[in-house]
Every structure is written in structure tokens, then in C-alpha cells.
């Protein structure tokens, strides 16, 4: 992508401020954290309910970005960059993407529907990639933001596009159609997803069909309901298994673990086999076949390629197992209906004749236990399961109902006996309720591949939790912060551990983090520290508890509370005592108290504040002044409102440095994860996260040869170089490269040489005994996160939270 800014300005209908230093742009970004942002980047400052990218423009300017699309210029930044000012930055991004799409003139397949979009897209990419250089939506980038980002990724070498479009209500597709502008339309199954956004089925169909307003052809499952809304000028290409007037008529026959499709098209009939038997996969496969027919592929080519279709990982995960086995990982739920689905999936996906079911006690069946396990036994028989391993006290009691069955009372007993069991050359369905922690079984059975992982030591978390608990006065409660994906370590798993250890509260930054935890089954009260007014409905729906920090926010919440006729819904009042980030100031108190006196729909569960300098005793006087002001203002509220709420203002550092201000509760944050700014305290904490990778390749280079981009490292002697598959896209700062940082291999430090790349870094292993595949420690005990942060001139929080979620988290207990 190389475009001139002057051509973009009229496309966006933008006013401008400043003079562009560079008139050409070579990339578009919405992510302020991306290390790919540079002088040739056009940054769109999007704003949403929980974020506003305008806040990060100053940092982006410091990092070299010079061109921004904004709704306003943050006050101190005028004249420091070139700004394109628009009414709405999302609209501008979409307009830009539509303009960019029109620069290319190859075929584009646009996919929409309720179900199957991502699977059909991935399968089409597989089927067509031998013949085309394809650009497609990454993952399920099908939203109002995802679609433009997908299309902007087109380059001059692509000659086929495959993009999916998802909508949740009316008037959304009209924005996506000019961005995708499909020449070939593909309508997948219309189901119940997002029904709440439409008044009826017809409205939903009509809205989805808008994607194909300018398509040359529309491919769909022949259906009178759909046809009632198709614009007559659109040419159609239809299929059916029931209506022989369709362009393509198909007869289905099940054969062992496959489905035979007898296809009648253009006066000819041919057969193809697909490796699936469930209805959804069959329909998705037929949609793909229709595209191949439209493209003119021969029956032989279609049969050959369709036979190689594979399962796309969705909720049920298929993984390579030990000893030439296949795992189907459904280790997060156990009820009768989902067991039926999982067994059907096992049958359609099995690669081996032998089938093993590892099953926990079954919950939420609505059946008497005797009837339940009788039905489960029949399911097992009908699905021809060769072996059942039951885990749980209830299923153990019904062991006699299963043939070739062994049982264990809990997962720990199974783990202890693992070495006595035999697994291999089989397909294994792992189906268990979350409380049984079947992820441990998956880890035991999963093929051990060399990969980058962040290992999380749950024993260390427990140790650190208990360390800080030991500092508390009797009766002092504890809130633990699990925001930002548990400071980069993982959200649910840590929250579950904290629930087990009976902490009093969990704290998250935004509502979606709390909703995720509640949806996963966390029962602890969860406080949302930075709620946007747009999230109040969801907060109430999911039983979260909002921090209220402004009169505007309080009034907005009270309005919803009245509408829902709530009584004494818990809220948390934030007081600003000097942090000057969020909170009521002293001059707001009269109005705040007056409003609260008049409303019974809410209850002040706690009053809190935040210390700005609890980690630096050089500002002890300031910290004490904050504590004094908090005491004054909170006491006044308690007196005038006649309430006795929980009071809290200490974070991790405050727990140690200001024990007199523990009040009723403290908030433990980064200390839980083994990080302290106090060297003496650090000795008592255990390391929680260890980031590991492997050596991908070894090579020896002569003196004078260089390594990496820009030849930033040139060998001054014969040097042995190891390449490690982790880079700045995984969260490793580029500043950590070229001699600043190191990794540990065979208990020896290996300095990083050259620039850290997006997905790789290189290290000097001269004199270190190692081989390809050997384990590499990026951080953990050595180097520590504290050490990395100090060398990088940042804070441990940034190092920890910067680790990309594409890095697999592995949780373990020693």
C-alpha cells in the first residue's frame, strides 16, 4: 500500500490541521500498541464505550507517527502532527476501506449468513489456494471494524478475495457492502443468531442480502423465504437436496464416517465424498462446492479437494495427542445435551477406529441420576465407544452400566494413575465439567510440541496471596485485581483459584472483563472500576458492581436503576484525594450526598480512593495527605447518609507501606503476580510467569556477517546464532534487542543480537552447548520481569500485560 495523503483527504471529507512531513502512507493502523506504527502510518483514532484512541496520540507522535484521522485534536498536540479531522473516525475508516477496495479489480467472494461464515471462508481458502493468491478475513474479522481492516490488507499480488460480513441489526450491511463489494455472493445458513437485533426473520434476510447489491452472482440454498427478498437483477446459482428445480440438485448418503453427495448439474451427475456427517458441515461443504462449480472446476478436481476438508477449530477443539492419537477437547462443560453433540462430533471427526471417552460426572441434565446414566450408557453403546474412563463420585457409582469402563473419584486420582494407563492409535473425547479441571488431562494427553508458552505457576500465586494476607489486620477484606487478562497471566484460571481461596472481591477495569468471568461461572462479587455509562445495562444484567466516580455517571445509573425498579443495588463511590484520574472531589460531595439521600434503588457498598505514590516513600507526606482527606470525606458521607460501607484505598505497595490505612479492605494487584518495587519484599514473593520458547534453528556465521534487519549486528568473530520463534508481535519490545537483553539457554545467558523481529529474535550462543529444539527462557527467574522493565525504562506492568494472547498460557501446579 502506497497512497498519497492529498488523495485521501477528499475521500474522508476531512478538514486538515498541520503540514504533512511525509505525503505518502504505506499502512493503516487503529492499534496504538503496534510496533509497526511509523512515519508512513495513517492512524485512525477510534473511540468506543471502553476506550478512546485519542488518548494515545501523544505517545504515537513520540514513536514517529505523523498522520492521524481524528474527531478532535488533543489540546497539547496541535501543530505536532498532521491531522485529518472528521465527524466520526469509524465512518472514516470505512470510507477509506471502500476507496481502497475500488483500486483492485479481481473477483471477491462475500459471505454472510447466521452460521458457517468462518468455516466456509477457511474451507474456500483451502480449496482455492492452489490456484489463487487469496486475501481473506483473518479469523472472524467480520464486524464494522474487522471488515475494513481485512480489506485494507489487499495488495497488488492478490487475485481473489474472500471476506465475511457479520451484522447484528439493521443499517449495518449498507456500510460493509461498499467495502467488500463482492462480485460473488454466498449466503450461508440463516439461523437465530442476533435475532434480537431484527423485528422478524424477513427483516434479517433483507438486511443480509444488501451485501450482494452489486454482485454478479448470488449462491445460496434454494429457499422460497429467501427468494422473496432477492432483487430480481441479481443472477442466482442455487442448490437443494429437496427441490429438483434448483441449479444443482444433491442426494446425500452416509458411508461409514463420510457423506456421499450425488451431484446433478448441467445435465451431468457425479459423486463426491466429504469427511463429515453432521448437517452443518455438510451444508457448509456444499456451499464451497457450489463456488468450485461456478469457477468451472472439473468433477474430478472437486472430488479430490473436497475429500481433504478438515474441521475448523471452534468450541470443540481437535488436537494431536500422544502416541499417534487424536484428542477432542471439550473439557469445559458436562451436560446430557452437550454430550450428545460431542459424541456426534467424535463420530464425524474420528481418525481411528478405536474410540475412548473420558467423562466426568454430568450436571444440569434435569433427569434422575439412574435414568441419566442409563441414557448415557445407551449413548455410549450407540456411538460404539470402545472404552470409557469415568471421573467423579457419581459416575463411579454407575460404573456397572458401562462396558470396558474404569473410574476414578477425581482428576487427581486419574493423574496419579496416568502412567499405568495406555493411550495410542485412538480418538479420545475429553468431556468434563469445568470443576473437574480436565484441562490437566488435556495437557497430559496432548502431543508435546515445541512452542512458545507462558507458564503460570498457580502454587506461586497462592503463596503470594497468602504473603499479603499475612500483612492484614484481622477482619480486613481483600479485593484482588484480575483486570487486563490477569495482568497478562490469564483471567478465568486465576479468578477461579482466588475464588477457591475465598478472597472477598475481584476487580476488573471494564464491564466486558467481568462479564467474561461471570459467564465462565465465577461467583465472587466483581467490581468494575472504570465503567462507561453504555455498559450499565450489561453490568446490572450480569450482577456486576460498578464504581461510580461522577455526578453524570451516578445520574445515568440511577435512571436505569429506576427503570428496572431496582432496590439497593450495590455501587462503589470513588473519591479523588489527589490522584486526579477519576473520582468525586470535595466540592462535589454536597450534590453527591443529596442525590444518594433521595434514591433507594442503589446502596453504597463501598467508598474508595486511589493512592498516587504508595510505592515511593519519598512522597510519604503526600500519601498521608491523601489518607487524611479520604478519612475526612468518607467519614462525612457515612455520617450524613447514615451508612456503614466498606472503605478501601490501599493497593499492593500501600499494603506494605501504609498499614495504618487498611480500613475495611485492600486491593491486591501486581503483588499477586510476584512483582514488588521493594527489594526486601521481592525476596518473599515467588515468580508466577515464565515465558518460554525453543531454538528453531542454529547456524554459524563468519566474521563480518550480519544478523537481522538493518545489519544492526555484525559479527566480530566466528559466531554461533540461534533463532527463537518469538518477537514483538508476541510482546517482546524491539528495545530489548541488539545487546540490551538476553535469554537463558542451558542455564547460560545468550545475548540478543540484531533487531527483534515481528515473530523471531536471534541470540548469540557461541560457547553454549545447545541444539535445535532446546528450551529457551525469555523471562522468569532469570531475567526477571523487574530486570527487563528496568533495562527498558518502563514498569513491570507493561512487560507483563504486553505479552500477546497468541502466546499460549499453560497453567500448572507443582
Buried (B, 14 or more C-beta within 10 A) or exposed (E): BEBEBEEBBEBBEBEBBBEBEBEEBEBBBBBBBBBEBBBBBBBBBBBEBBEEBBEBBBEBBEBEBBBBBBBEBBEEBEEBBBBBBBEEBBBBBBBBBBBBBEEBEBBBBBBBBBBBBBBBBBBBBBBBEEEBEBBBBEEBBBBBBBBBBBBBBBEEEBBBBBBBBBBBEBEBBEBBBBBBBBBBBBBBBBEEBEEEBBEEEEBBBBBBBBBBBBBEBBBBBBBEEBEEBBEEEBEBBBBBBEEEEBBBBBEBEEEEBBBEBEBBBEEEEBEBBBBBBBEBBBBBBBBBBBBBBBBEBEBEBBBEBBEEBEBBEEEBBBBEBBEEBBBBBBBBBBBBEBBBBBBBBBBBBBEBEBBBBBBBBBBEBEBEBEEBBBBBBEBBEEBEBBBBBBBBEBBBBBEEBBEEBBBBBBBEEBBEEEEEEEBEEBBBBBBBBBBBBBBBBBEBBBEEEBEBBBBBBBEBBBBBBEBBBEBBEEEBBBBBBBBBBBBBBBBBBBBBBBBEBEBBBBBBBBBBBBBBBBEBBBEBBBBBBBBBBEBBEBBBEBBBBBBBBBEEBBEBBBEBBEEEEBEEBBBBBBBBBBBEEBBBBEEBBEEBBEBBEEBEBBBBBBBBBBBBBBBEEEBEEBBEEBBEBBBEBBEBBBEBBEEEBBBBBBBBBBBBBBBEBBBBBBBBBBBBBBBBBBEEBBEEBBBBBBBBBBBBEBEEBEEEBBBBEEEBBBBEEEBBBBBBBBBBBBBBBBBBBBEBBBBBBEEEBBBBBBBBBEBBBBBBBBEBEBEEEBEBBBBBEEBBBBBBBEBBEBBBBBBBBBBBEEBEBBBEEE
